[in-house]
């Protein structure tokens, strides 16, 4: 037996506590394509260095590991994946298009250093000597996939992006 008043209070607490409100489904925001309801609940997002940075570490003849990457190439690639009930807004979205992503994935840095990327409004949390925040990234669409399960009534999708 449930108490509808208690459920409403719990929903209000979620909305006011910085967590995902039941009406919002997700904290992910993608300007340029949007995130329809019931298309991104429980999603996963990865942030990894782009290949031009990750593969620029070499050893000298003496065995010392050196970083040969250029500072301006320190950019992120991201994969966003989800299985939900509705399709994402991939219509009119094509590889090469620009989008702004308010990430679900968080970055963490020492509180004494400046933020590496702009932070999503209200996402900065200071904990001990660390600052935790969700970055807002200007990204370009690299690829996307969408798979519909007709009988199970689910949609699996992935969106691959790279920082501009």
N, C-alpha and C positions, 0 to 999 in steps of 0.2 A: 504494500500500500504506500502510495507516494503523497506527499503534501505539495500541492501546486504552489503555495506560497514559498516553501523552502526551495523549490526548483527555480522560481523567479529570482529569489534572493541570491542563489548560487550563480545564476546567469549574470546578474548585475555585478556580483563580486568578480567574476571572470572578466567582464568588460572593463571594469574600473581598475583591475590589477595589472594591466599591461599584457595579459594573456590573450589568446584568440577568443573573441566573443562568438557565441553560437551563430549570430547573424553573419559574421565575416568569413567563416570557414578557414581562413588562413591569414598569416601576417605578410605573405608574399604579395608584392605589388609590382606589376610590369606595365610601365607606361609605354603605349604604342601598340599593345595588344589586349591588355586587361586580363583579369582572372575571373571567369564566370563562376557563379555559385555551384557548389558540388563538383568542382573540377580539380581541386587542389588540396583536399583534406589529407593530412598525413603525408605530405610530400617530403622528399629528401633533396637536399641541394649540396653539391660538392663545389669547393673552390680549390683550384690547383694552379701552380704557376704554368704559364704558357710554355710550350715546348722549347722556344728560343732561349728561355732562361734555364729550364730544367736540364737541358742537355749541354750546357756551356761550362761544365766543370771538368777539368782535365788534370792529369798528373804530369809533373815535370819529370825529367830523366832521373832526378834524385828521389822521386816518389812523393813529393809535396803536392797536395791537392790545391788547385788554383781555381778561382771563379773568374771566368773570362766574359761573363755576361755584361752587357751595357746596362747602366742604371735605368735608362728610359724604356728598357724592355721588361721591366718588372711589372708584369700585368697578370691578371687572373683569367683562367678559363673556368667555366661553370657548367655543370650538368644538373638539370632539375628534372626529377622523375617522380611519377605519381601513378597510382591506380585509384580511380574514383568512379562516380556514376555518370558524370557529364563530360563531354569533350572540352578541351581547352580552346581558346580563341585563336586557332591556327589559320583560319580563313584570311586571306590577304596578307599573310605573314610569309616572307620568303627569305632564304639565306642572303645575307648581305645587308639586311635592314637593321637600323639602329633602334634599340630599346633602352629604357632606363629601368634598372632592376633594384628594388628595395629588398635586399637579400634576407633569407631566413637564416642562412649560415652566418655565424658570428666570427669576428676577428678579435684577438686579444693582444694587448700590448702593455708594456710597463706604463704606469701612470705618469712617470717622469718624461715620457716621449710624446710627441704629437701624433695624432691619428694619421694613419697611412692613407686613408680614403675618407670622403665625406660620410658622416653618420646619418642613418635614418632618424628623423625627429623622434625623440623620446626613447631611443634604444640604448643610450649610453648608461652603463652601470659601472660604478667603481667598487672594486672588491679587493681588500688589502692593498697591495701595491700595483694592482692591475686595472686596466680599463677594458671593459668588454662592450662591444658595439656591433650593430648590424650595418654593413656598408651599403651605400647607394652607389651603384656602378653604372657607368655608361658602357653598354655592350653592343656587340653586333651578333646577329643570328648566324650560326654556322650550319646547323641542321636541326631537324625535328622529326619525330616519329609519333604516330598515333595508331593504336591497335584496339579495335572494338571486339568485345566478347558479347555476341548477340544473346546467347542463352543465359550467361551469367550477368548480363546487363552491367558490365564494367568497361571502363576505358583505361588502357595503359598508355602513358605518353612520356616522352623525353624531349627536352629542349636543351640544345647545346649552344653555348654562347662564349664569346671571347671579349675581354675588355678592350675598348677602343684606345 
